Amino acid sequence: MACDRVSCSLLGIMCLSVLQSGCGDAPPASNTTPGSNVSDGASPIAANSDETPSPAVAENSAEPIHHYLHQEEQPHAAEWGYTGEIGPSHWGDLSPEYVLAKTGRRQSPIDIAAVEPSSMSAIEFAYGPSLIDLVYNGHTVEEVEDHQSSITVDGKRYALQQFHFHSPSEHTVNGKHSDMEMHLVHKSDDGTIAVIGVLIDQGADNPAFDQVWNYLPTETNRERKESVTIDAATLLPTDSNYYRYTGSFTTPPCTEDVLWIILKTKVELSEKQITKFRNIIDGNNRPVQPVNDRTVAGPAIR
């Protein structure tokens, strides 16, 4: 209600009493939008990548957690894929949450061509066996880990969350794709993400991958949980020299400030092994993105 000043003049003391007790039921005015603590004009993801929430912020707020870090597949902000109107060239327009796909300046993958020679500390691997939990999510096949395995880079520990595959490779070296690429996704206690990329070329049969390939899920059998284990260490090359740069997730929402470690030495899979994977999913690679002003550190490319 609101006070009627004419009535007040007639009622005198009564109106004065009302005024002293507070004339009106409406709460104080506020510039805050109901149900939100975000000021007018704020966008879900800022175009300026320096203001983009890090994975740590995303985990502790209403921001969506990247699907790489889900224990189970969750709905996406918008459906995306690798072809047509939901393909990589359109990702940035599919949802405000995906805007970095077109505005970010530290996007992945990239072509590794110009390398800044650098002496970098060795990666400390502490991988161990984890029960097979393979998931087909429509975009890749991934092995969900128990988070007991880890790497240490520059004194910081990153727990292995999962590893998955792309065919053909997403990163290129001097403009050349490999037949496949494996990504091992890690997260530190403060939410920082580090991804190890392993390039895979067609060559000799690789028995180390059989423990994964024997249980590959499919579109109709989307998850395989088995009582056998896989140790991710057995899937890596023996030489752990690497290239290093700062990039992003290679799938929406393409969050930036991801530490990328691309192992220089490739591993091999036989034609039969590669074909088995491609019969399940193929062409799930984002094209390379501009390097812009970033530096790729590592050993010389031969």
Contacts in CASP RR format, 6 or more apart in sequence:
PFRMAT RR
TARGET T0000
AUTHOR 0000-0000-0000
METHOD contacts of the structure
MODEL  1
MACDRVSCSLLGIMCLSVLQSGCGDAPPASNTTPGSNVSDGASPIAANSD
ETPSPAVAENSAEPIHHYLHQEEQPHAAEWGYTGEIGPSHWGDLSPEYVL
AKTGRRQSPIDIAAVEPSSMSAIEFAYGPSLIDLVYNGHTVEEVEDHQSS
ITVDGKRYALQQFHFHSPSEHTVNGKHSDMEMHLVHKSDDGTIAVIGVLI
DQGADNPAFDQVWNYLPTETNRERKESVTIDAATLLPTDSNYYRYTGSFT
TPPCTEDVLWIILKTKVELSEKQITKFRNIIDGNNRPVQPVNDRTVAGPA
IR
1 24 0 8 1.000
1 25 0 8 1.000
2 23 0 8 1.000
2 24 0 8 1.000
3 15 0 8 1.000
3 18 0 8 1.000
3 19 0 8 1.000
3 23 0 8 1.000
3 24 0 8 1.000
7 15 0 8 1.000
8 15 0 8 1.000
8 16 0 8 1.000
8 18 0 8 1.000
8 19 0 8 1.000
9 15 0 8 1.000
31 40 0 8 1.000
33 40 0 8 1.000
43 96 0 8 1.000
43 99 0 8 1.000
44 96 0 8 1.000
44 97 0 8 1.000
45 52 0 8 1.000
45 53 0 8 1.000
45 96 0 8 1.000
45 97 0 8 1.000
45 98 0 8 1.000
45 99 0 8 1.000
45 100 0 8 1.000
45 253 0 8 1.000
46 52 0 8 1.000
47 99 0 8 1.000
47 103 0 8 1.000
47 104 0 8 1.000
49 100 0 8 1.000
49 103 0 8 1.000
49 104 0 8 1.000
49 105 0 8 1.000
49 106 0 8 1.000
49 256 0 8 1.000
49 257 0 8 1.000
52 100 0 8 1.000
52 255 0 8 1.000
52 256 0 8 1.000
52 257 0 8 1.000
53 61 0 8 1.000
53 63 0 8 1.000
53 255 0 8 1.000
54 191 0 8 1.000
54 192 0 8 1.000
54 255 0 8 1.000
54 257 0 8 1.000
55 65 0 8 1.000
55 66 0 8 1.000
55 69 0 8 1.000
55 187 0 8 1.000
55 191 0 8 1.000
55 192 0 8 1.000
55 193 0 8 1.000
55 255 0 8 1.000
55 257 0 8 1.000
55 258 0 8 1.000
56 190 0 8 1.000
56 191 0 8 1.000
56 192 0 8 1.000
57 63 0 8 1.000
58 64 0 8 1.000
58 65 0 8 1.000
58 66 0 8 1.000
58 255 0 8 1.000
59 65 0 8 1.000
59 69 0 8 1.000
59 191 0 8 1.000
64 74 0 8 1.000
64 77 0 8 1.000
64 97 0 8 1.000
64 253 0 8 1.000
65 74 0 8 1.000
66 249 0 8 1.000
66 251 0 8 1.000
66 253 0 8 1.000
66 255 0 8 1.000
67 73 0 8 1.000
67 74 0 8 1.000
67 76 0 8 1.000
67 137 0 8 1.000
67 251 0 8 1.000
68 161 0 8 1.000
68 162 0 8 1.000
68 164 0 8 1.000
68 185 0 8 1.000
68 193 0 8 1.000
68 249 0 8 1.000
68 251 0 8 1.000
69 161 0 8 1.000
69 185 0 8 1.000
69 187 0 8 1.000
71 144 0 8 1.000
73 135 0 8 1.000
73 137 0 8 1.000
76 252 0 8 1.000
77 94 0 8 1.000
77 95 0 8 1.000
77 97 0 8 1.000
77 98 0 8 1.000
77 252 0 8 1.000
77 253 0 8 1.000
78 86 0 8 1.000
78 94 0 8 1.000
78 95 0 8 1.000
78 97 0 8 1.000
78 98 0 8 1.000
78 252 0 8 1.000
79 86 0 8 1.000
79 94 0 8 1.000
80 86 0 8 1.000
80 87 0 8 1.000
80 91 0 8 1.000
80 94 0 8 1.000
80 98 0 8 1.000
80 251 0 8 1.000
80 252 0 8 1.000
81 87 0 8 1.000
81 88 0 8 1.000
81 139 0 8 1.000
82 88 0 8 1.000
82 139 0 8 1.000
82 283 0 8 1.000
82 284 0 8 1.000
82 285 0 8 1.000
82 286 0 8 1.000
84 90 0 8 1.000
86 94 0 8 1.000
88 101 0 8 1.000
88 286 0 8 1.000
88 287 0 8 1.000
91 98 0 8 1.000
91 101 0 8 1.000
91 102 0 8 1.000
91 252 0 8 1.000
91 254 0 8 1.000
92 98 0 8 1.000
92 99 0 8 1.000
92 100 0 8 1.000
92 101 0 8 1.000
92 102 0 8 1.000
92 103 0 8 1.000
92 252 0 8 1.000
92 254 0 8 1.000
93 102 0 8 1.000
94 252 0 8 1.000
95 252 0 8 1.000
95 253 0 8 1.000
97 252 0 8 1.000
97 253 0 8 1.000
98 252 0 8 1.000
98 253 0 8 1.000
98 254 0 8 1.000
100 107 0 8 1.000
100 248 0 8 1.000
100 253 0 8 1.000
100 254 0 8 1.000
100 255 0 8 1.000
100 256 0 8 1.000
101 107 0 8 1.000
101 252 0 8 1.000
101 253 0 8 1.000
101 254 0 8 1.000
104 248 0 8 1.000
104 254 0 8 1.000
104 256 0 8 1.000
105 290 0 8 1.000
105 292 0 8 1.000
105 293 0 8 1.000
106 246 0 8 1.000
106 247 0 8 1.000
106 248 0 8 1.000
106 256 0 8 1.000
106 257 0 8 1.000
106 292 0 8 1.000
106 294 0 8 1.000
107 247 0 8 1.000
107 248 0 8 1.000
107 254 0 8 1.000
107 256 0 8 1.000
107 289 0 8 1.000
107 290 0 8 1.000
108 170 0 8 1.000
108 171 0 8 1.000
108 247 0 8 1.000
108 248 0 8 1.000
108 249 0 8 1.000
108 250 0 8 1.000
108 258 0 8 1.000
108 260 0 8 1.000
108 286 0 8 1.000
108 289 0 8 1.000
109 169 0 8 1.000
109 170 0 8 1.000
109 171 0 8 1.000
109 172 0 8 1.000
109 250 0 8 1.000
109 285 0 8 1.000
109 286 0 8 1.000
109 287 0 8 1.000
109 288 0 8 1.000
109 289 0 8 1.000
110 171 0 8 1.000
110 245 0 8 1.000
110 247 0 8 1.000
110 288 0 8 1.000
110 289 0 8 1.000
110 290 0 8 1.000
110 291 0 8 1.000
110 294 0 8 1.000
110 296 0 8 1.000
111 171 0 8 1.000
111 172 0 8 1.000
111 173 0 8 1.000
111 174 0 8 1.000
111 175 0 8 1.000
111 288 0 8 1.000
111 291 0 8 1.000
112 171 0 8 1.000
112 172 0 8 1.000
112 173 0 8 1.000
112 174 0 8 1.000
112 243 0 8 1.000
112 262 0 8 1.000
112 296 0 8 1.000
112 301 0 8 1.000
113 173 0 8 1.000
113 174 0 8 1.000
113 175 0 8 1.000
113 301 0 8 1.000
114 291 0 8 1.000
114 296 0 8 1.000
115 243 0 8 1.000
115 296 0 8 1.000
115 297 0 8 1.000
115 298 0 8 1.000
115 299 0 8 1.000
115 300 0 8 1.000
115 301 0 8 1.000
116 295 0 8 1.000
116 296 0 8 1.000
116 297 0 8 1.000
116 298 0 8 1.000
117 297 0 8 1.000
117 298 0 8 1.000
117 299 0 8 1.000
117 300 0 8 1.000
118 244 0 8 1.000
118 297 0 8 1.000
118 298 0 8 1.000
120 242 0 8 1.000
120 244 0 8 1.000
120 297 0 8 1.000
120 298 0 8 1.000
121 153 0 8 1.000
121 154 0 8 1.000
121 155 0 8 1.000
122 240 0 8 1.000
123 151 0 8 1.000
123 152 0 8 1.000
123 153 0 8 1.000
123 196 0 8 1.000
123 240 0 8 1.000
123 242 0 8 1.000
123 261 0 8 1.000
124 151 0 8 1.000
124 152 0 8 1.000
124 153 0 8 1.000
125 151 0 8 1.000
125 233 0 8 1.000
125 236 0 8 1.000
125 240 0 8 1.000
126 149 0 8 1.000
126 150 0 8 1.000
126 151 0 8 1.000
126 152 0 8 1.000
127 149 0 8 1.000
127 150 0 8 1.000
127 160 0 8 1.000
127 231 0 8 1.000
127 232 0 8 1.000
127 233 0 8 1.000
128 148 0 8 1.000
128 149 0 8 1.000
128 231 0 8 1.000
128 232 0 8 1.000
128 233 0 8 1.000
129 229 0 8 1.000
129 230 0 8 1.000
129 231 0 8 1.000
130 143 0 8 1.000
130 145 0 8 1.000
130 146 0 8 1.000
130 148 0 8 1.000
130 149 0 8 1.000
130 229 0 8 1.000
130 230 0 8 1.000
130 231 0 8 1.000
130 232 0 8 1.000
131 146 0 8 1.000
131 225 0 8 1.000
131 226 0 8 1.000
131 227 0 8 1.000
131 228 0 8 1.000
131 229 0 8 1.000
132 143 0 8 1.000
132 211 0 8 1.000
132 212 0 8 1.000
132 215 0 8 1.000
132 224 0 8 1.000
132 225 0 8 1.000
132 226 0 8 1.000
132 227 0 8 1.000
132 228 0 8 1.000
132 229 0 8 1.000
132 230 0 8 1.000
133 143 0 8 1.000
133 144 0 8 1.000
133 145 0 8 1.000
133 223 0 8 1.000
133 224 0 8 1.000
133 225 0 8 1.000
133 226 0 8 1.000
134 141 0 8 1.000
134 142 0 8 1.000
134 143 0 8 1.000
134 144 0 8 1.000
134 212 0 8 1.000
134 215 0 8 1.000
134 216 0 8 1.000
134 217 0 8 1.000
134 223 0 8 1.000
134 224 0 8 1.000
135 141 0 8 1.000
135 142 0 8 1.000
135 143 0 8 1.000
135 144 0 8 1.000
135 217 0 8 1.000
135 222 0 8 1.000
135 223 0 8 1.000
136 216 0 8 1.000
136 217 0 8 1.000
136 218 0 8 1.000
136 219 0 8 1.000
136 221 0 8 1.000
136 222 0 8 1.000
136 223 0 8 1.000
136 280 0 8 1.000
136 281 0 8 1.000
137 222 0 8 1.000
138 219 0 8 1.000
138 281 0 8 1.000
139 251 0 8 1.000
139 281 0 8 1.000
139 284 0 8 1.000
140 164 0 8 1.000
140 165 0 8 1.000
140 166 0 8 1.000
140 281 0 8 1.000
140 284 0 8 1.000
141 164 0 8 1.000
141 165 0 8 1.000
141 216 0 8 1.000
141 217 0 8 1.000
141 277 0 8 1.000
141 280 0 8 1.000
141 281 0 8 1.000
142 162 0 8 1.000
142 163 0 8 1.000
142 164 0 8 1.000
142 165 0 8 1.000
143 162 0 8 1.000
143 163 0 8 1.000
143 164 0 8 1.000
143 212 0 8 1.000
143 230 0 8 1.000
143 232 0 8 1.000
144 161 0 8 1.000
144 162 0 8 1.000
145 160 0 8 1.000
145 161 0 8 1.000
145 162 0 8 1.000
145 163 0 8 1.000
145 232 0 8 1.000
147 159 0 8 1.000
147 160 0 8 1.000
147 161 0 8 1.000
148 159 0 8 1.000
149 159 0 8 1.000
149 160 0 8 1.000
149 232 0 8 1.000
149 233 0 8 1.000
150 157 0 8 1.000
150 158 0 8 1.000
150 159 0 8 1.000
150 160 0 8 1.000
150 186 0 8 1.000
151 157 0 8 1.000
151 158 0 8 1.000
151 160 0 8 1.000
151 186 0 8 1.000
151 194 0 8 1.000
151 196 0 8 1.000
152 158 0 8 1.000
153 194 0 8 1.000
153 259 0 8 1.000
153 261 0 8 1.000
156 188 0 8 1.000
156 192 0 8 1.000
157 188 0 8 1.000
157 189 0 8 1.000
158 186 0 8 1.000
158 187 0 8 1.000
158 188 0 8 1.000
158 192 0 8 1.000
158 193 0 8 1.000
158 194 0 8 1.000
159 186 0 8 1.000
159 187 0 8 1.000
159 188 0 8 1.000
160 184 0 8 1.000
160 185 0 8 1.000
160 186 0 8 1.000
160 232 0 8 1.000
161 185 0 8 1.000
161 186 0 8 1.000
161 187 0 8 1.000
162 184 0 8 1.000
162 185 0 8 1.000
163 182 0 8 1.000
163 183 0 8 1.000
163 184 0 8 1.000
163 185 0 8 1.000
163 232 0 8 1.000
163 235 0 8 1.000
164 182 0 8 1.000
164 183 0 8 1.000
164 185 0 8 1.000
165 180 0 8 1.000
165 181 0 8 1.000
165 182 0 8 1.000
165 183 0 8 1.000
165 277 0 8 1.000
166 180 0 8 1.000
166 181 0 8 1.000
166 183 0 8 1.000
166 250 0 8 1.000
166 283 0 8 1.000
166 284 0 8 1.000
166 285 0 8 1.000
167 179 0 8 1.000
167 180 0 8 1.000
167 181 0 8 1.000
167 274 0 8 1.000
167 277 0 8 1.000
167 278 0 8 1.000
167 281 0 8 1.000
167 282 0 8 1.000
167 283 0 8 1.000
167 284 0 8 1.000
167 285 0 8 1.000
168 177 0 8 1.000
168 178 0 8 1.000
168 179 0 8 1.000
168 180 0 8 1.000
168 181 0 8 1.000
168 283 0 8 1.000
168 285 0 8 1.000
169 177 0 8 1.000
169 178 0 8 1.000
169 179 0 8 1.000
169 180 0 8 1.000
169 181 0 8 1.000
169 199 0 8 1.000
169 200 0 8 1.000
169 285 0 8 1.000
170 181 0 8 1.000
170 250 0 8 1.000
170 285 0 8 1.000
170 286 0 8 1.000
170 288 0 8 1.000
171 181 0 8 1.000
171 197 0 8 1.000
171 199 0 8 1.000
171 262 0 8 1.000
171 288 0 8 1.000
172 178 0 8 1.000
172 288 0 8 1.000
173 199 0 8 1.000
173 301 0 8 1.000
174 301 0 8 1.000
175 288 0 8 1.000
177 285 0 8 1.000
178 199 0 8 1.000
178 200 0 8 1.000
178 201 0 8 1.000
178 266 0 8 1.000
179 200 0 8 1.000
179 201 0 8 1.000
179 202 0 8 1.000
179 269 0 8 1.000
179 274 0 8 1.000
180 199 0 8 1.000
180 200 0 8 1.000
180 269 0 8 1.000
180 274 0 8 1.000
180 277 0 8 1.000
181 197 0 8 1.000
181 198 0 8 1.000
181 199 0 8 1.000
181 200 0 8 1.000
181 285 0 8 1.000
182 197 0 8 1.000
182 198 0 8 1.000
182 200 0 8 1.000
182 235 0 8 1.000
183 195 0 8 1.000
183 196 0 8 1.000
183 197 0 8 1.000
183 198 0 8 1.000
183 250 0 8 1.000
184 195 0 8 1.000
184 196 0 8 1.000
184 197 0 8 1.000
184 198 0 8 1.000
184 232 0 8 1.000
185 193 0 8 1.000
185 195 0 8 1.000
186 193 0 8 1.000
186 194 0 8 1.000
186 195 0 8 1.000
186 196 0 8 1.000
187 193 0 8 1.000
187 194 0 8 1.000
188 194 0 8 1.000
192 257 0 8 1.000
192 259 0 8 1.000
193 249 0 8 1.000
193 255 0 8 1.000
193 257 0 8 1.000
193 258 0 8 1.000
193 259 0 8 1.000
194 258 0 8 1.000
194 259 0 8 1.000
194 260 0 8 1.000
194 261 0 8 1.000
195 258 0 8 1.000
195 259 0 8 1.000
195 260 0 8 1.000
195 261 0 8 1.000
196 242 0 8 1.000
196 261 0 8 1.000
196 262 0 8 1.000
196 263 0 8 1.000
197 260 0 8 1.000
197 261 0 8 1.000
197 262 0 8 1.000
197 263 0 8 1.000
198 235 0 8 1.000
198 236 0 8 1.000
198 237 0 8 1.000
198 263 0 8 1.000
198 266 0 8 1.000
198 267 0 8 1.000
199 262 0 8 1.000
199 263 0 8 1.000
199 266 0 8 1.000
199 267 0 8 1.000
200 266 0 8 1.000
200 267 0 8 1.000
200 268 0 8 1.000
200 269 0 8 1.000
200 274 0 8 1.000
201 266 0 8 1.000
201 267 0 8 1.000
201 268 0 8 1.000
201 269 0 8 1.000
202 268 0 8 1.000
202 269 0 8 1.000
202 270 0 8 1.000
202 271 0 8 1.000
202 274 0 8 1.000
203 268 0 8 1.000
203 269 0 8 1.000
203 270 0 8 1.000
203 271 0 8 1.000
204 268 0 8 1.000
204 270 0 8 1.000
205 269 0 8 1.000
205 270 0 8 1.000
205 272 0 8 1.000
205 273 0 8 1.000
206 267 0 8 1.000
206 268 0 8 1.000
206 269 0 8 1.000
206 270 0 8 1.000
206 273 0 8 1.000
208 234 0 8 1.000
208 235 0 8 1.000
209 235 0 8 1.000
209 269 0 8 1.000
209 273 0 8 1.000
211 228 0 8 1.000
211 229 0 8 1.000
211 230 0 8 1.000
211 234 0 8 1.000
212 230 0 8 1.000
212 235 0 8 1.000
213 273 0 8 1.000
213 276 0 8 1.000
213 277 0 8 1.000
215 224 0 8 1.000
215 226 0 8 1.000
215 228 0 8 1.000
216 224 0 8 1.000
216 276 0 8 1.000
216 277 0 8 1.000
216 280 0 8 1.000
217 223 0 8 1.000
217 224 0 8 1.000
217 280 0 8 1.000
218 280 0 8 1.000
219 280 0 8 1.000
235 267 0 8 1.000
236 263 0 8 1.000
236 267 0 8 1.000
237 263 0 8 1.000
237 265 0 8 1.000
237 266 0 8 1.000
237 267 0 8 1.000
238 265 0 8 1.000
239 263 0 8 1.000
239 264 0 8 1.000
239 265 0 8 1.000
240 263 0 8 1.000
240 265 0 8 1.000
241 263 0 8 1.000
241 264 0 8 1.000
241 265 0 8 1.000
241 298 0 8 1.000
241 299 0 8 1.000
242 261 0 8 1.000
242 262 0 8 1.000
242 263 0 8 1.000
242 264 0 8 1.000
242 298 0 8 1.000
243 261 0 8 1.000
243 262 0 8 1.000
243 264 0 8 1.000
243 296 0 8 1.000
243 297 0 8 1.000
243 298 0 8 1.000
243 299 0 8 1.000
244 259 0 8 1.000
244 260 0 8 1.000
244 261 0 8 1.000
244 262 0 8 1.000
244 296 0 8 1.000
244 297 0 8 1.000
244 298 0 8 1.000
245 260 0 8 1.000
245 294 0 8 1.000
245 295 0 8 1.000
245 296 0 8 1.000
245 297 0 8 1.000
246 256 0 8 1.000
246 257 0 8 1.000
246 258 0 8 1.000
246 259 0 8 1.000
246 260 0 8 1.000
246 294 0 8 1.000
247 256 0 8 1.000
247 257 0 8 1.000
247 258 0 8 1.000
247 259 0 8 1.000
247 260 0 8 1.000
247 294 0 8 1.000
248 254 0 8 1.000
248 255 0 8 1.000
248 256 0 8 1.000
248 257 0 8 1.000
248 258 0 8 1.000
249 255 0 8 1.000
249 258 0 8 1.000
250 286 0 8 1.000
251 286 0 8 1.000
264 298 0 8 1.000
264 299 0 8 1.000
END
